[in-house]
Amino acid sequence: MNRIKGTVLILLIVNMFYMDGFSQPAENPVIAHRGAWKEDKLPQNSIASLKRGIEMGCFGVEFDVHLTKDGVLVVNHDKDFYGVDIATSTYKELLNKKHPNGEPIPTAKAYLEEGIKQDRTKLIYELKSSALGKEYTLKAAEETVRLVHKLHAQKQVEYILFDYDAAKRIMALDPQAKVSYLNGNVSPAQAKRDGFYGLDYHYEVYKKNPSWIKEALELGLVVNVWTVNTEEDMRGLLDKGVTYITTNEPALLMQVVANRAEK
């Protein structure tokens, strides 16, 4: 708990500095990758790691969502949950396994319900592409929008996807949705033309296309970078003006931002 209080204090100092006129791309650029799990050895994509990211005051908590055989959206990064294939299993079958902390695999509904108890930390919803094909991925996109609207969670949720067609399906179903593309094979100009909110590319993509950060920002796109875990890379990307950074080290990124604010 002391670590959490210390991190929150860092974030408060940083935000006060920005409000006093310091120019930065975002007051809080920190997105916790699969939740804030590493420091306290929590399961990734668990409710516990979501809560910890919220307690720390991260701008956003990223999480990954799959669709089960019986149409339940569940939160997990890999296509299997401790050896049980998600796409070809029912939700009940997945309940035979648990995270090391005793949690079952979270449904997206349960995860979102926990996340919307507050309104400070965004819920960065990554819809995974289905191994069963495009049709199933598009179905998952439709179920996703239906769920988010049913929970009235639109203001809290931002979407990221590798599947371009599924991303566009979400935008068609909800023109107000904030959707960013992950795959790294589309230029800022094309993403802007197709109505995306932002680019969310691996840092190696930006290294190969060094003009894309500047181009995207000039077009009014949000620029996020994943997954950035070293202080050197964090500083370099903040120098380039990126909006957000997705990291497994949210406390470190908060400290880097605070150190920059003090200079």
FIKE-59774 format. One record per residue: residue number from 1; residue in three letters; x, y, z of N, C-alpha, C in turn. Coordinates in Angstrom, 1 decimal. Example, Ala and Ser with C-alpha at 12.3 -4.5 7.8 and 13.67 -1.06 7.14 Angstrom:
BEGIN
1; ALA; 13.2; -5.7; 7.8; 12.3; -4.5; 7.8; 13.2; -3.3; 7.8
2; SER; 12.8; -2.2; 7.1; 13.7; -1.1; 7.1; 12.9; 0.0; 7.9
END
This chain:
BEGIN
1; MET; 0.8; -1.2; 0.0; 0.0; 0.0; 0.0; 0.9; 1.3; 0.0
2; ASN; 2.0; 1.2; 0.7; 2.9; 2.4; 0.7; 3.4; 2.7; -0.7
3; ARG; 3.7; 1.7; -1.5; 4.1; 1.9; -2.9; 3.1; 2.6; -3.7
4; ILE; 1.8; 2.1; -3.5; 0.7; 2.7; -4.2; 0.6; 4.2; -3.9
5; LYS; 0.6; 4.5; -2.5; 0.5; 5.9; -2.1; 1.6; 6.8; -2.7
6; GLY; 2.8; 6.2; -2.7; 4.0; 6.9; -3.3; 3.8; 7.2; -4.8
7; THR; 3.3; 6.2; -5.5; 3.0; 6.4; -7.0; 2.0; 7.4; -7.2
8; VAL; 0.9; 7.4; -6.4; -0.2; 8.3; -6.6; 0.3; 9.7; -6.3
9; LEU; 1.2; 9.9; -5.3; 1.8; 11.2; -5.0; 2.6; 11.7; -6.2
10; ILE; 3.4; 10.8; -6.8; 4.2; 11.2; -8.0; 3.2; 11.7; -9.1
11; LEU; 2.1; 11.0; -9.3; 1.2; 11.4; -10.4; 0.5; 12.8; -10.0
12; LEU; 0.2; 13.0; -8.8; -0.4; 14.3; -8.4; 0.5; 15.4; -8.6
13; ILE; 1.8; 15.2; -8.3; 2.8; 16.2; -8.5; 3.0; 16.5; -10.0
14; VAL; 3.0; 15.5; -10.8; 3.1; 15.7; -12.3; 1.9; 16.4; -12.8
15; ASN; 0.7; 16.1; -12.4; -0.5; 16.8; -12.9; -0.5; 18.2; -12.5
16; MET; -0.1; 18.5; -11.3; 0.0; 19.9; -10.8; 1.0; 20.7; -11.7
17; PHE; 2.1; 20.1; -12.0; 3.1; 20.8; -12.8; 2.6; 21.1; -14.2
18; TYR; 1.9; 20.1; -14.8; 1.3; 20.4; -16.2; 0.3; 21.5; -16.1
19; MET; -0.6; 21.5; -15.1; -1.6; 22.5; -15.0; -1.0; 23.9; -14.8
20; ASP; 0.3; 23.9; -14.4; 1.0; 25.2; -14.1; 1.7; 25.7; -15.4
21; GLY; 1.5; 24.9; -16.5; 1.9; 25.4; -17.8; 3.0; 24.6; -18.5
22; PHE; 3.5; 23.5; -17.9; 4.5; 22.7; -18.5; 3.9; 22.0; -19.7
23; SER; 4.5; 22.0; -20.9; 4.0; 21.5; -22.1; 4.4; 20.0; -22.3
24; GLN; 3.4; 19.1; -22.3; 3.7; 17.7; -22.5; 2.5; 17.2; -23.3
25; PRO; 2.6; 16.1; -24.1; 1.6; 15.6; -24.9; 0.3; 15.2; -24.1
26; ALA; 0.5; 14.7; -22.9; -0.7; 14.3; -22.0; -0.3; 14.5; -20.6
27; GLU; -1.2; 14.9; -19.7; -0.9; 15.0; -18.3; -0.5; 13.7; -17.7
28; ASN; -1.1; 12.7; -18.2; -0.8; 11.3; -17.7; -0.7; 10.4; -18.8
29; PRO; 0.5; 10.0; -19.3; 0.7; 9.2; -20.5; 0.7; 7.7; -20.2
30; VAL; 0.4; 7.3; -18.9; 0.6; 5.9; -18.5; -0.5; 5.0; -18.7
31; ILE; -0.3; 3.9; -19.5; -1.2; 2.9; -19.7; -0.6; 1.6; -19.2
32; ALA; -1.2; 0.9; -18.3; -0.7; -0.3; -17.7; -1.1; -1.5; -18.6
33; HIS; -0.1; -2.2; -19.1; -0.3; -3.3; -20.0; -0.8; -4.5; -19.3
34; ARG; -2.0; -5.0; -19.6; -2.6; -6.1; -19.0; -2.8; -5.9; -17.5
35; GLY; -3.0; -4.6; -17.1; -3.1; -4.2; -15.7; -1.8; -3.9; -15.1
36; ALA; -1.8; -3.5; -13.9; -0.6; -3.2; -13.1; -0.3; -4.5; -12.3
37; TRP; 0.5; -5.4; -12.9; 0.6; -6.7; -12.3; 2.0; -7.1; -11.9
38; LYS; 3.0; -6.5; -12.5; 4.4; -7.0; -12.3; 5.0; -6.8; -10.9
39; GLU; 4.8; -5.6; -10.4; 5.5; -5.3; -9.1; 5.0; -6.1; -8.0
40; ASP; 3.7; -6.4; -8.0; 3.1; -7.2; -6.9; 2.8; -8.7; -7.3
41; LYS; 3.3; -9.1; -8.5; 3.1; -10.4; -8.9; 1.7; -10.9; -9.0
42; LEU; 0.9; -10.0; -9.5; -0.6; -10.3; -9.7; -0.7; -11.0; -11.1
43; PRO; -1.8; -11.8; -11.3; -2.0; -12.3; -12.6; -2.3; -11.2; -13.6
44; GLN; -1.8; -11.4; -14.8; -2.1; -10.4; -15.9; -3.5; -10.6; -16.3
45; ASN; -4.1; -9.4; -16.7; -5.5; -9.4; -17.1; -6.5; -9.9; -16.0
46; SER; -6.1; -9.8; -14.8; -7.0; -10.2; -13.7; -7.7; -8.9; -13.2
47; ILE; -8.8; -9.2; -12.4; -9.5; -8.0; -11.7; -8.5; -7.4; -10.7
48; ALA; -7.7; -8.2; -10.1; -6.7; -7.6; -9.1; -5.8; -6.7; -9.8
49; SER; -5.3; -7.0; -11.0; -4.3; -6.1; -11.7; -5.0; -4.9; -12.2
50; LEU; -6.3; -5.0; -12.6; -7.1; -3.8; -13.0; -7.2; -2.9; -11.8
51; LYS; -7.6; -3.4; -10.6; -7.7; -2.6; -9.4; -6.4; -1.9; -9.1
52; ARG; -5.3; -2.6; -9.2; -4.0; -2.0; -8.9; -3.7; -0.8; -9.8
53; GLY; -4.0; -1.0; -11.1; -3.8; 0.1; -12.1; -4.6; 1.3; -11.7
54; ILE; -5.8; 1.1; -11.3; -6.7; 2.2; -10.9; -6.2; 2.9; -9.7
55; GLU; -5.8; 2.1; -8.7; -5.2; 2.6; -7.4; -4.0; 3.5; -7.7
56; MET; -3.2; 3.1; -8.7; -1.9; 3.8; -9.0; -2.2; 5.1; -9.7
57; GLY; -3.4; 5.2; -10.3; -3.8; 6.5; -11.0; -3.3; 6.5; -12.4
58; CYS; -3.2; 5.3; -13.1; -2.8; 5.2; -14.5; -3.9; 5.9; -15.3
59; PHE; -3.5; 6.5; -16.4; -4.5; 7.0; -17.4; -5.4; 5.9; -17.9
60; GLY; -4.8; 4.7; -18.2; -5.6; 3.6; -18.7; -5.0; 2.3; -18.2
61; VAL; -5.9; 1.3; -18.2; -5.5; -0.1; -18.0; -5.9; -0.9; -19.3
62; GLU; -4.9; -1.5; -19.9; -5.1; -2.3; -21.1; -5.5; -3.7; -20.8
63; PHE; -6.5; -4.3; -21.5; -6.8; -5.7; -21.2; -7.3; -6.3; -22.6
64; ASP; -7.2; -7.7; -22.6; -7.4; -8.4; -23.9; -8.7; -9.2; -23.8
65; VAL; -9.4; -9.3; -24.8; -10.7; -9.9; -24.8; -10.9; -10.9; -25.9
66; HIS; -11.4; -12.1; -25.6; -11.7; -13.2; -26.6; -13.2; -13.6; -26.4
67; LEU; -13.7; -14.2; -27.5; -15.1; -14.7; -27.5; -15.1; -16.2; -27.3
68; THR; -15.8; -16.8; -26.4; -15.9; -18.2; -26.2; -16.8; -18.9; -27.2
69; LYS; -16.8; -20.2; -27.2; -17.6; -21.0; -28.1; -19.1; -20.7; -27.9
70; ASP; -19.5; -20.4; -26.6; -20.9; -20.1; -26.4; -21.2; -18.6; -26.3
71; GLY; -20.3; -17.8; -26.9; -20.6; -16.4; -27.0; -20.4; -15.5; -25.8
72; VAL; -19.5; -15.9; -24.9; -19.2; -15.1; -23.7; -17.8; -14.4; -24.0
73; LEU; -17.8; -13.1; -23.8; -16.5; -12.3; -23.9; -15.8; -12.5; -22.6
74; VAL; -14.5; -12.9; -22.7; -13.7; -13.2; -21.5; -12.3; -12.4; -21.7
75; VAL; -11.7; -12.1; -20.5; -10.5; -11.4; -20.5; -9.3; -12.3; -20.3
76; ASN; -8.4; -12.3; -21.3; -7.2; -13.1; -21.2; -6.3; -12.7; -22.4
77; HIS; -5.0; -12.8; -22.2; -4.1; -12.4; -23.3; -4.0; -13.5; -24.4
78; ASP; -3.6; -14.7; -23.9; -3.4; -15.8; -24.8; -4.7; -16.4; -25.3
79; LYS; -4.6; -17.2; -26.4; -5.8; -17.8; -26.9; -6.3; -19.0; -26.0
80; ASP; -5.5; -19.4; -25.1; -5.9; -20.4; -24.1; -5.7; -19.9; -22.7
81; PHE; -6.6; -20.4; -21.8; -6.5; -20.0; -20.4; -6.0; -21.2; -19.6
82; TYR; -4.7; -21.2; -19.3; -4.0; -22.3; -18.6; -4.2; -23.6; -19.3
83; GLY; -4.1; -23.6; -20.7; -4.2; -24.8; -21.5; -5.5; -25.1; -22.0
84; VAL; -6.6; -24.3; -21.7; -7.9; -24.5; -22.2; -8.2; -23.5; -23.3
85; ASP; -8.3; -24.0; -24.6; -8.6; -23.1; -25.7; -9.9; -22.4; -25.5
86; ILE; -9.8; -21.0; -25.7; -10.9; -20.2; -25.4; -12.0; -20.3; -26.5
87; ALA; -11.6; -20.2; -27.7; -12.5; -20.1; -28.8; -13.4; -21.3; -29.0
88; THR; -12.8; -22.5; -28.6; -13.5; -23.8; -28.8; -14.1; -24.3; -27.5
89; SER; -14.0; -23.5; -26.5; -14.5; -24.0; -25.2; -15.7; -23.1; -24.7
90; THR; -16.5; -23.6; -23.8; -17.6; -22.8; -23.2; -17.0; -22.1; -22.0
91; TYR; -17.7; -21.1; -21.6; -17.3; -20.3; -20.4; -17.3; -21.3; -19.2
92; LYS; -18.2; -22.1; -19.1; -18.3; -23.1; -18.0; -17.0; -23.9; -18.0
93; GLU; -16.6; -24.4; -19.1; -15.4; -25.2; -19.2; -14.1; -24.4; -18.8
94; LEU; -14.1; -23.1; -19.1; -13.0; -22.3; -18.6; -12.9; -22.1; -17.1
95; LEU; -14.0; -22.3; -16.5; -14.1; -22.1; -15.0; -13.4; -23.2; -14.3
96; ASN; -13.0; -24.3; -15.0; -12.3; -25.4; -14.4; -10.8; -25.0; -14.0
97; LYS; -10.4; -23.9; -14.6; -9.0; -23.3; -14.3; -9.2; -22.0; -13.6
98; LYS; -8.1; -21.7; -12.8; -8.1; -20.4; -12.1; -6.8; -19.8; -12.1
99; HIS; -6.7; -18.4; -12.0; -5.5; -17.7; -11.8; -4.8; -18.2; -10.5
100; PRO; -3.5; -18.0; -10.4; -2.8; -18.3; -9.1; -3.4; -17.6; -7.9
101; ASN; -4.0; -16.5; -8.1; -4.6; -15.8; -6.9; -6.0; -16.3; -6.6
102; GLY; -6.5; -17.3; -7.3; -7.8; -17.8; -7.1; -8.9; -17.3; -7.9
103; GLU; -8.6; -16.2; -8.7; -9.6; -15.7; -9.6; -9.9; -16.6; -10.7
104; PRO; -11.2; -16.7; -11.1; -11.5; -17.4; -12.4; -11.2; -16.4; -13.5
105; ILE; -11.3; -16.9; -14.7; -11.1; -16.0; -15.9; -12.2; -14.9; -15.8
106; PRO; -11.9; -13.7; -15.9; -12.9; -12.6; -15.8; -13.8; -12.6; -17.1
107; THR; -15.0; -12.4; -17.0; -15.8; -12.0; -18.2; -15.5; -10.6; -18.4
108; ALA; -15.7; -10.2; -19.7; -15.5; -8.7; -20.0; -16.6; -7.9; -19.3
109; LYS; -17.7; -8.5; -19.1; -18.8; -7.8; -18.3; -18.3; -7.5; -16.9
110; ALA; -17.8; -8.5; -16.2; -17.4; -8.3; -14.8; -16.2; -7.3; -14.8
111; TYR; -15.3; -7.4; -15.7; -14.1; -6.6; -15.8; -14.6; -5.1; -16.0
112; LEU; -15.5; -4.9; -16.9; -16.0; -3.5; -17.2; -16.8; -3.0; -16.0
113; GLU; -17.6; -3.9; -15.4; -18.4; -3.4; -14.2; -17.4; -2.9; -13.1
114; GLU; -16.3; -3.6; -12.9; -15.4; -3.2; -11.9; -14.7; -1.9; -12.3
115; GLY; -14.4; -1.8; -13.6; -13.7; -0.6; -14.1; -14.5; 0.7; -14.0
116; ILE; -15.8; 0.6; -14.3; -16.6; 1.8; -14.3; -17.2; 2.2; -13.0
117; LYS; -16.7; 1.6; -11.9; -17.0; 2.1; -10.6; -16.3; 3.4; -10.3
118; GLN; -15.3; 3.7; -11.2; -14.6; 5.0; -11.1; -14.6; 5.6; -12.5
119; ASP; -14.2; 6.9; -12.6; -14.2; 7.6; -13.9; -12.9; 8.2; -14.2
120; ARG; -11.8; 7.8; -13.6; -10.5; 8.5; -13.8; -9.7; 7.6; -14.8
121; THR; -9.6; 6.4; -14.6; -8.8; 5.5; -15.4; -9.6; 4.9; -16.5
122; LYS; -9.1; 5.1; -17.8; -9.8; 4.5; -18.9; -9.5; 3.0; -19.0
123; LEU; -10.5; 2.4; -19.7; -10.4; 0.9; -19.9; -10.1; 0.7; -21.4
124; ILE; -8.8; 0.3; -21.6; -8.3; 0.1; -23.0; -8.6; -1.3; -23.4
125; TYR; -9.6; -1.5; -24.2; -10.2; -2.8; -24.5; -9.6; -3.3; -25.8
126; GLU; -8.7; -4.3; -25.7; -8.1; -4.9; -26.9; -9.0; -6.1; -27.3
127; LEU; -9.6; -6.0; -28.4; -10.4; -7.2; -28.9; -9.4; -8.0; -29.8
128; LYS; -9.2; -9.3; -29.3; -8.3; -10.1; -30.0; -8.9; -10.7; -31.3
129; SER; -8.1; -11.0; -32.3; -8.6; -11.6; -33.5; -8.8; -13.1; -33.2
130; SER; -9.8; -13.6; -33.7; -10.2; -15.0; -33.4; -9.4; -16.0; -34.3
131; ALA; -9.0; -17.1; -33.8; -8.3; -18.1; -34.6; -9.3; -18.9; -35.4
132; LEU; -10.6; -18.6; -35.2; -11.7; -19.3; -36.0; -12.0; -18.5; -37.2
133; GLY; -11.4; -17.3; -37.4; -11.6; -16.6; -38.7; -12.2; -15.3; -38.5
134; LYS; -12.3; -14.6; -39.7; -12.8; -13.2; -39.7; -14.2; -13.1; -39.2
135; GLU; -15.1; -14.0; -39.6; -16.5; -13.9; -39.3; -16.6; -13.9; -37.7
136; TYR; -15.9; -14.8; -37.1; -16.0; -14.8; -35.6; -15.4; -13.6; -35.0
137; THR; -14.4; -13.0; -35.6; -13.8; -11.8; -35.0; -14.8; -10.6; -35.2
138; LEU; -15.5; -10.6; -36.3; -16.5; -9.5; -36.5; -17.7; -9.7; -35.5
139; LYS; -18.1; -11.0; -35.3; -19.1; -11.3; -34.3; -18.7; -10.8; -32.9
140; ALA; -17.4; -11.0; -32.6; -16.9; -10.5; -31.3; -17.0; -9.0; -31.2
141; ALA; -16.7; -8.3; -32.3; -16.8; -6.9; -32.3; -18.2; -6.4; -32.1
142; GLU; -19.1; -7.1; -32.7; -20.5; -6.7; -32.5; -21.0; -6.9; -31.0
143; GLU; -20.6; -8.1; -30.5; -20.9; -8.4; -29.1; -20.2; -7.4; -28.1
144; THR; -19.1; -7.0; -28.5; -18.3; -6.0; -27.7; -19.1; -4.7; -27.6
145; VAL; -19.5; -4.1; -28.7; -20.2; -2.9; -28.7; -21.5; -3.0; -28.0
146; ARG; -22.2; -4.1; -28.1; -23.5; -4.4; -27.5; -23.3; -4.3; -25.9
147; LEU; -22.2; -5.0; -25.5; -21.9; -5.1; -24.1; -21.6; -3.7; -23.5
148; VAL; -20.7; -3.0; -24.2; -20.3; -1.7; -23.7; -21.5; -0.7; -23.6
149; HIS; -22.3; -0.8; -24.5; -23.5; 0.1; -24.5; -24.5; -0.4; -23.4
150; LYS; -24.7; -1.6; -23.2; -25.6; -2.1; -22.2; -25.1; -1.7; -20.8
151; LEU; -23.8; -1.6; -20.6; -23.3; -1.2; -19.3; -23.1; 0.4; -19.2
152; HIS; -23.5; 1.1; -20.3; -23.3; 2.5; -20.4; -21.8; 2.9; -20.1
153; ALA; -20.9; 2.2; -20.7; -19.5; 2.3; -20.4; -18.8; 3.1; -21.5
154; GLN; -19.5; 3.7; -22.4; -18.8; 4.3; -23.6; -17.8; 5.3; -23.3
155; LYS; -18.0; 6.1; -22.2; -17.1; 7.2; -21.9; -15.8; 6.6; -21.3
156; GLN; -15.9; 5.4; -20.7; -14.7; 4.9; -20.1; -13.9; 4.0; -21.0
157; VAL; -14.5; 3.5; -22.1; -13.8; 2.5; -22.9; -13.2; 3.1; -24.1
158; GLU; -12.0; 2.7; -24.4; -11.3; 3.0; -25.7; -10.9; 1.6; -26.3
159; TYR; -11.0; 1.5; -27.6; -10.8; 0.2; -28.3; -9.5; 0.2; -29.0
160; ILE; -8.8; -1.0; -29.0; -7.6; -1.2; -29.8; -7.8; -2.6; -30.4
161; LEU; -7.4; -2.7; -31.7; -7.5; -4.0; -32.4; -6.4; -4.1; -33.5
162; PHE; -6.0; -5.4; -33.7; -5.2; -5.7; -34.8; -6.0; -5.9; -36.1
163; ASP; -7.2; -6.3; -36.0; -8.0; -6.6; -37.2; -8.7; -5.3; -37.7
164; TYR; -8.3; -4.9; -38.9; -8.7; -3.6; -39.4; -10.2; -3.6; -39.7
165; ASP; -10.8; -4.7; -40.2; -12.2; -4.8; -40.5; -13.0; -4.8; -39.2
166; ALA; -12.6; -5.5; -38.2; -13.3; -5.5; -36.9; -13.3; -4.1; -36.3
167; ALA; -12.1; -3.4; -36.4; -12.1; -2.0; -35.9; -13.1; -1.1; -36.6
168; LYS; -13.2; -1.3; -37.9; -14.1; -0.4; -38.7; -15.5; -0.8; -38.4
169; ARG; -15.8; -2.1; -38.0; -17.1; -2.5; -37.6; -17.5; -1.9; -36.3
170; ILE; -16.6; -1.8; -35.4; -16.9; -1.1; -34.2; -17.2; 0.4; -34.4
171; MET; -16.5; 1.0; -35.3; -16.7; 2.4; -35.6; -18.0; 2.6; -36.3
172; ALA; -18.4; 1.7; -37.1; -19.7; 1.8; -37.8; -20.9; 1.6; -36.8
173; LEU; -20.7; 0.7; -35.9; -21.8; 0.5; -34.9; -21.8; 1.6; -33.9
174; ASP; -20.7; 2.2; -33.6; -20.7; 3.3; -32.6; -19.8; 4.4; -33.2
175; PRO; -20.3; 5.4; -33.9; -19.5; 6.4; -34.6; -18.7; 7.3; -33.5
176; GLN; -19.1; 7.3; -32.3; -18.4; 8.0; -31.3; -17.3; 7.3; -30.6
177; ALA; -17.1; 6.0; -30.9; -16.1; 5.2; -30.3; -14.7; 5.6; -30.6
178; LYS; -13.8; 5.6; -29.6; -12.4; 5.9; -29.8; -11.7; 4.6; -30.1
179; VAL; -11.3; 4.4; -31.4; -10.7; 3.2; -31.8; -9.3; 3.4; -32.4
180; SER; -8.4; 2.7; -32.0; -7.0; 2.8; -32.5; -6.5; 1.5; -33.1
181; TYR; -5.7; 1.6; -34.1; -5.2; 0.4; -34.8; -3.9; 0.0; -34.3
182; LEU; -3.6; -1.4; -34.2; -2.5; -1.9; -33.6; -1.4; -2.5; -34.5
183; ASN; -1.8; -2.8; -35.7; -0.9; -3.8; -36.5; 0.3; -3.1; -37.1
184; GLY; 0.3; -1.8; -37.2; 1.6; -1.1; -37.7; 1.8; -1.1; -39.2
185; ASN; 0.8; -1.5; -40.0; 1.0; -1.5; -41.4; 0.2; -0.5; -42.2
186; VAL; -0.3; 0.5; -41.4; -1.2; 1.5; -42.0; -0.6; 2.9; -41.7
187; SER; -0.5; 3.7; -42.7; 0.1; 5.1; -42.5; -0.8; 6.0; -41.7
188; PRO; -0.3; 7.0; -41.0; -1.2; 7.9; -40.4; -2.3; 8.5; -41.3
189; ALA; -1.9; 8.9; -42.5; -2.9; 9.4; -43.4; -4.0; 8.5; -43.7
190; GLN; -3.7; 7.2; -43.9; -4.8; 6.2; -44.2; -5.6; 6.0; -43.0
191; ALA; -5.0; 5.9; -41.8; -5.8; 5.8; -40.6; -6.8; 7.0; -40.3
192; LYS; -6.3; 8.1; -40.6; -7.1; 9.3; -40.5; -8.3; 9.3; -41.5
193; ARG; -8.0; 8.9; -42.7; -9.1; 8.8; -43.8; -10.2; 7.8; -43.4
194; ASP; -9.7; 6.7; -42.7; -10.7; 5.7; -42.3; -11.4; 5.9; -41.0
195; GLY; -11.1; 7.1; -40.4; -11.9; 7.5; -39.2; -11.3; 7.0; -37.9
196; PHE; -10.1; 6.6; -37.8; -9.5; 6.1; -36.6; -9.2; 7.2; -35.6
197; TYR; -9.3; 6.9; -34.3; -9.0; 7.9; -33.3; -7.5; 8.0; -33.1
198; GLY; -6.8; 6.9; -33.3; -5.3; 7.0; -33.1; -4.6; 5.8; -33.7
199; LEU; -3.3; 5.9; -33.6; -2.4; 4.8; -33.9; -1.8; 4.2; -32.6
200; ASP; -1.7; 2.9; -32.5; -1.2; 2.3; -31.3; -0.3; 1.2; -31.7
201; TYR; 1.0; 1.6; -32.1; 1.9; 0.7; -32.7; 3.1; 0.4; -31.8
202; HIS; 3.7; -0.8; -32.0; 4.9; -1.2; -31.3; 6.0; -0.2; -31.6
203; TYR; 6.9; 0.0; -30.7; 7.9; 1.1; -30.8; 8.8; 0.8; -32.0
204; GLU; 9.0; -0.5; -32.4; 9.8; -0.8; -33.5; 9.2; -0.3; -34.8
205; VAL; 7.9; -0.2; -34.9; 7.2; 0.3; -36.1; 7.6; 1.8; -36.3
206; TYR; 7.6; 2.5; -35.2; 7.9; 4.0; -35.3; 9.4; 4.2; -35.6
207; LYS; 10.3; 3.2; -35.1; 11.7; 3.3; -35.5; 11.9; 3.1; -37.0
208; LYS; 11.1; 2.2; -37.6; 11.2; 2.0; -39.0; 10.5; 3.1; -39.9
209; ASN; 9.6; 3.8; -39.2; 8.9; 4.9; -39.9; 9.0; 6.1; -39.0
210; PRO; 10.2; 6.8; -39.0; 10.4; 7.8; -38.0; 9.6; 9.1; -38.2
211; SER; 8.9; 9.2; -39.3; 8.1; 10.4; -39.5; 6.7; 10.2; -39.0
212; TRP; 6.3; 9.0; -38.7; 4.9; 8.7; -38.4; 4.3; 9.4; -37.1
213; ILE; 5.2; 9.5; -36.1; 4.7; 10.1; -34.9; 4.3; 11.5; -35.2
214; LYS; 5.2; 12.3; -35.8; 4.9; 13.7; -36.1; 3.7; 13.8; -37.1
215; GLU; 3.7; 13.0; -38.1; 2.6; 13.0; -39.0; 1.2; 12.8; -38.4
216; ALA; 1.2; 11.7; -37.5; 0.0; 11.4; -36.8; -0.5; 12.5; -35.9
217; LEU; 0.4; 13.1; -35.2; 0.0; 14.2; -34.3; -0.5; 15.4; -35.1
218; GLU; 0.1; 15.7; -36.2; -0.3; 16.8; -37.0; -1.7; 16.6; -37.6
219; LEU; -2.0; 15.3; -37.8; -3.4; 15.0; -38.3; -4.4; 14.9; -37.2
220; GLY; -4.0; 15.1; -36.0; -4.9; 15.0; -34.9; -5.2; 13.7; -34.3
221; LEU; -4.3; 12.7; -34.7; -4.5; 11.3; -34.2; -3.8; 11.2; -32.8
222; VAL; -4.3; 10.4; -32.0; -3.6; 10.0; -30.7; -2.5; 9.0; -31.1
223; VAL; -1.4; 9.2; -30.4; -0.3; 8.2; -30.7; 0.1; 7.5; -29.4
224; ASN; -0.1; 6.2; -29.4; 0.3; 5.4; -28.3; 1.4; 4.4; -28.8
225; VAL; 2.3; 4.0; -27.9; 3.4; 3.1; -28.2; 3.4; 1.9; -27.2
226; TRP; 3.6; 0.7; -27.7; 3.7; -0.5; -26.9; 4.9; -1.3; -27.3
227; THR; 5.3; -2.2; -26.4; 5.2; -2.2; -25.0; 6.6; -1.7; -24.5
228; VAL; 6.6; -0.6; -23.8; 7.8; 0.2; -23.5; 8.2; 0.0; -22.1
229; ASN; 9.3; -0.6; -21.8; 9.7; -1.0; -20.4; 11.0; -0.4; -19.9
230; THR; 11.7; 0.3; -20.7; 13.0; 0.9; -20.2; 12.9; 2.4; -20.1
231; GLU; 13.6; 2.9; -19.1; 13.6; 4.4; -18.9; 14.1; 5.1; -20.1
232; GLU; 15.1; 4.6; -20.8; 15.7; 5.2; -22.0; 14.6; 5.4; -23.1
233; ASP; 13.9; 4.3; -23.4; 12.9; 4.3; -24.4; 11.8; 5.2; -24.0
234; MET; 11.4; 5.2; -22.8; 10.3; 6.1; -22.3; 10.6; 7.5; -22.5
235; ARG; 11.9; 7.9; -22.1; 12.3; 9.3; -22.3; 12.3; 9.7; -23.7
236; GLY; 12.9; 8.8; -24.6; 13.0; 9.1; -26.0; 11.6; 9.3; -26.7
237; LEU; 10.7; 8.5; -26.3; 9.3; 8.6; -26.9; 8.6; 9.8; -26.4
238; LEU; 8.7; 10.1; -25.1; 8.1; 11.4; -24.6; 8.7; 12.6; -25.3
239; ASP; 10.0; 12.5; -25.6; 10.7; 13.6; -26.3; 10.1; 13.8; -27.7
240; LYS; 9.6; 12.7; -28.3; 9.0; 12.8; -29.6; 7.5; 13.2; -29.6
241; GLY; 7.0; 13.4; -28.4; 5.6; 13.9; -28.3; 4.5; 12.9; -28.3
242; VAL; 4.8; 11.6; -28.1; 3.7; 10.6; -28.1; 2.7; 10.9; -27.0
243; THR; 1.5; 10.6; -27.3; 0.4; 10.9; -26.3; 0.4; 10.0; -25.1
244; TYR; 0.6; 8.7; -25.4; 0.5; 7.6; -24.3; 1.6; 6.6; -24.6
245; ILE; 1.9; 5.9; -23.5; 2.9; 4.8; -23.6; 2.3; 3.6; -22.8
246; THR; 2.2; 2.5; -23.4; 1.8; 1.3; -22.8; 3.0; 0.5; -22.3
247; THR; 2.9; 0.1; -21.0; 4.1; -0.4; -20.3; 3.8; -1.5; -19.3
248; ASN; 4.7; -2.4; -19.1; 4.6; -3.3; -18.0; 5.2; -2.7; -16.7
249; GLU; 5.7; -1.5; -16.8; 6.4; -0.8; -15.7; 5.7; 0.6; -15.4
250; PRO; 4.4; 0.6; -15.1; 3.7; 1.9; -14.9; 4.3; 2.8; -13.8
251; ALA; 4.8; 2.2; -12.7; 5.4; 3.0; -11.7; 6.7; 3.7; -12.2
252; LEU; 7.5; 3.0; -13.0; 8.7; 3.5; -13.6; 8.4; 4.7; -14.5
253; LEU; 7.4; 4.5; -15.3; 7.0; 5.5; -16.3; 6.5; 6.8; -15.5
254; MET; 5.7; 6.6; -14.5; 5.3; 7.7; -13.7; 6.5; 8.5; -13.1
255; GLN; 7.5; 7.7; -12.7; 8.7; 8.4; -12.1; 9.4; 9.1; -13.2
256; VAL; 9.5; 8.6; -14.4; 10.2; 9.2; -15.5; 9.5; 10.5; -15.9
257; VAL; 8.1; 10.5; -15.9; 7.3; 11.7; -16.2; 7.5; 12.7; -15.1
258; ALA; 7.6; 12.3; -13.8; 7.8; 13.2; -12.7; 9.1; 13.9; -12.8
259; ASN; 10.1; 13.1; -13.1; 11.5; 13.6; -13.2; 11.6; 14.7; -14.3
260; ARG; 10.9; 14.4; -15.4; 10.9; 15.4; -16.5; 10.2; 16.7; -16.1
261; ALA; 9.1; 16.6; -15.3; 8.4; 17.7; -14.9; 9.2; 18.6; -14.0
262; GLU; 10.1; 18.0; -13.2; 11.0; 18.7; -12.2; 12.1; 19.5; -12.9
263; LYS; 12.4; 19.2; -14.1; 13.5; 19.9; -14.8; 13.1; 21.2; -15.4
END
